[in-house]
Amino acid sequence: MKARSEQELPWQHLDGIITPSSASEVLKCLLQYGECTTESIVELTGLITGEVHSGLRKLRWRGWVSSVESVSTRPGRPPHLWALSISEEEMIQTLIHELATESHILADAIRGIERIGG
């Protein structure tokens, strides 16, 4: 895991856009550090394990992350390595589309409410 500089990351404003907030934190972690185990995401983000699992579940549902079993020298099942499964550019385009759609829906709702009130 190698950290990239904060300046390279265009993801400072994910909070409130990616929900739940745990998904936002997990995504920022994977963007900054690359492949991570659940345990390392817990350590790097300060989230509890359940929050990390919730965030990963949401991101996996979106198709943005995937996991593979890592190589382990310890007995038992090896931990999963989580990584982005689409590019940052694809994520940005998806978010732009979703936010534009949401903006149009909200604008239509405001116009409807204004007609009722005025």
C-alpha positions as CSV (number, residue, x, y, z in Angstrom):
1,M,0.0,0.0,0.0
2,K,1.6,3.2,-1.1
3,A,-0.1,6.5,-0.2
4,R,-0.5,9.1,-3.0
5,S,-0.4,12.8,-2.2
6,E,-3.7,14.5,-1.2
7,Q,-3.2,16.9,-4.1
8,E,-3.6,14.2,-6.7
9,L,-7.0,13.1,-5.3
10,P,-10.1,14.9,-6.6
11,W,-12.2,13.2,-4.0
12,Q,-12.1,15.7,-1.0
13,H,-15.9,16.4,-1.4
14,L,-17.3,12.9,-1.5
15,D,-19.0,13.3,1.9
16,G,-22.7,13.8,1.2
17,I,-22.5,12.6,-2.4
18,I,-21.5,9.0,-1.7
19,T,-23.8,7.5,1.0
20,P,-23.6,6.1,3.5
21,S,-20.6,8.0,4.8
22,S,-18.8,4.8,5.4
23,A,-18.8,4.1,1.7
24,S,-17.3,7.5,1.1
25,E,-14.5,6.9,3.6
26,V,-13.8,3.4,2.2
27,L,-13.7,4.8,-1.4
28,K,-11.3,7.6,-0.4
29,C,-9.1,5.0,1.3
30,L,-9.0,2.8,-1.8
31,L,-8.4,5.8,-4.0
32,Q,-5.5,6.9,-1.9
33,Y,-3.9,3.5,-0.9
34,G,-4.9,1.1,-3.7
35,E,-5.6,-2.5,-2.7
36,C,-6.4,-3.0,1.0
37,T,-7.7,-5.7,3.3
38,T,-10.7,-5.0,5.4
39,E,-8.4,-4.8,8.4
40,S,-6.2,-2.2,6.8
41,I,-9.2,-0.1,5.8
42,V,-10.3,-0.2,9.4
43,E,-6.9,1.0,10.5
44,L,-6.6,3.7,7.8
45,T,-10.1,5.2,8.2
46,G,-10.8,4.8,11.9
47,L,-14.1,3.2,11.0
48,I,-15.3,0.1,12.9
49,T,-15.3,-3.2,11.0
50,G,-19.1,-3.2,10.6
51,E,-19.0,0.3,9.0
52,V,-16.2,-0.9,6.6
53,H,-18.3,-3.9,5.6
54,S,-21.4,-1.7,5.0
55,G,-19.3,0.7,2.9
56,L,-17.8,-2.1,0.9
57,R,-21.2,-3.7,0.4
58,K,-22.6,-0.4,-1.0
59,L,-19.6,0.1,-3.3
60,R,-19.7,-3.5,-4.5
61,W,-23.4,-3.1,-5.3
62,R,-22.5,-0.1,-7.4
63,G,-19.9,-2.2,-9.2
64,W,-17.1,0.1,-8.0
65,V,-15.0,-2.4,-5.9
66,S,-14.2,-6.1,-6.1
67,S,-12.1,-8.4,-4.0
68,V,-9.8,-11.3,-4.4
69,E,-8.3,-13.6,-1.7
70,S,-4.8,-12.5,-0.8
71,V,-1.8,-14.7,-0.3
72,S,-1.5,-15.5,3.4
73,T,1.1,-17.3,5.5
74,R,-1.2,-17.6,8.5
75,P,-3.5,-20.6,8.9
76,G,-7.1,-20.2,8.0
77,R,-8.9,-18.4,5.3
78,P,-6.8,-15.7,3.7
79,P,-8.1,-12.1,3.9
80,H,-9.7,-10.4,0.9
81,L,-7.9,-7.6,-0.9
82,W,-10.4,-4.9,-1.9
83,A,-9.7,-2.7,-4.9
84,L,-11.4,-0.4,-7.3
85,S,-13.0,-2.2,-10.3
86,I,-13.6,0.9,-12.4
87,S,-11.4,4.0,-13.2
88,E,-11.6,7.3,-11.4
89,E,-12.8,8.8,-14.6
90,E,-15.7,6.4,-14.8
91,M,-16.7,7.2,-11.2
92,I,-16.6,10.9,-11.9
93,Q,-18.8,10.5,-15.0
94,T,-21.3,8.4,-13.1
95,L,-21.4,10.9,-10.2
96,I,-21.9,13.8,-12.7
97,H,-24.8,12.0,-14.3
98,E,-26.4,11.1,-11.0
99,L,-26.0,14.6,-9.6
100,A,-27.4,16.2,-12.8
101,T,-30.4,13.9,-12.7
102,E,-31.0,14.6,-9.0
103,S,-30.7,18.3,-9.7
104,H,-33.3,18.2,-12.4
105,I,-35.7,16.2,-10.2
106,L,-35.2,18.7,-7.3
107,A,-35.7,21.7,-9.7
108,D,-39.0,20.2,-11.0
109,A,-40.2,19.6,-7.4
110,I,-39.4,23.2,-6.4
111,R,-41.3,24.6,-9.4
112,G,-44.2,22.4,-8.5
113,I,-44.2,23.6,-4.9
114,E,-43.9,27.2,-6.0
115,R,-47.0,26.8,-8.2
116,I,-49.0,25.5,-5.3
117,G,-47.8,28.3,-3.0
118,G,-48.0,31.2,-5.4
